Amino acid sequence: MAKPPSDQPPAAPFAGFGPAALSFFADLAANQSREWFLANKATYERDIRAPLGSLIEALAFAFAAHDIPLTGDAKRSLFRIHRDVRFSKDKSPYKTNAGAVMTRDGTKQSNGLLYVQIGGEEGSFAGVGFYGLEPKDLTAIRHFMVARPERWAAVREGLDAAGLDLSMGAPLARLPKGFEDQAGSPLADDLKRRHLIVSRPIAPERLRQVELIDDIVDLSTAAQPLLTFGWSALDRARGPA
């Protein structure tokens, strides 16, 4: 059973990220050693990890108030800073950003999400939608687009009006198998997408401000029709529980 959105305010109110948040990641990129990390771990915990946990719990409370069906908490939503290097040529042990995810049931495995990233080469940003779907799930959403073109057009119009686009990630060069008959249709470009997610950057100065909560609520509200469309497609494909 999905965990309901939090209706309790966070234990530690979000007061912004610490002053050393971004410089910590810049220094970590140049000092990928366990010794350096342990010597500076207190800065990471104080200026980055603790505020990120507070932000997620504040958002869970705000989303419940705005009827946005996304939730999470400081324990389950944050990603580890340690990289999984087992199958990577890059053996750097630490990520140079912090990330957290919120979903319908609060787990990282659920489809349809809010992702918040602090630091990193791409910069800080928040994204809402569907990223890294299994092929069968992406196919289900594509079939739903074809079955409900007017509904998808309304989703796209809403995103466009909010200044949001679906350009994250390189699209396929050609239409996926089974959708060749959509060549030249208004759906063609979106059927080629590997991800269906919109994002907004977070300015460095905004990381220090409580109003970051409002920014992410505004983004999530504007992107909610995208989530609803995708969830409808996936629930329809799975059939009755």
PyMOL commands that set and color helices and strands:
alter all, ss='L'
color gray80, all
select helices_A, chain A and resi 21-30+34-65+135-147+149-161+180-182+188-191+204-208+212-238
alter helices_A, ss='H'
color red, helices_A
select strands_A, chain A and resi 97-103+113-119+125-130+196-201
alter strands_A, ss='S'
color yellow, strands_A
deselect
rebuild
show_as cartoon
